[in-house]
Amino acid sequence: MPSTSIRKFDYDPNTKVLSVWFVASGKHYEFLDVPVEAFAAFNSAFAKGRYFNDHIRNRYAFRLVT
C-alpha cells in the first residue's frame, strides 16, 4: 500500500543501511545497522508509516543525507 508519510525507501544488505525519503519534509535519512529481517518486515508491512514509527524510528542510529 502506498504510504502518506514515506515517499520511497531502499535497503543495502551489504551495509545494512535503510534509506528513507519522507513526503512532508522531502528529507532523506539513512538508518544504520538495520538487520535484513527488520527491512523485510518493513517492506512487507501494510502500513509503512506505522511500522516505521513502531520499529525503526528511535531504534537505529541515523543520519540526514544532504
Buried (B, 14 or more C-beta within 10 A) or exposed (E): EEBEBBBEBEBEEEEBBBBBBBBEEEEBBBBEEBEEEBBEEBEEBEEBBEBBEEBBBEEBEBEEEE
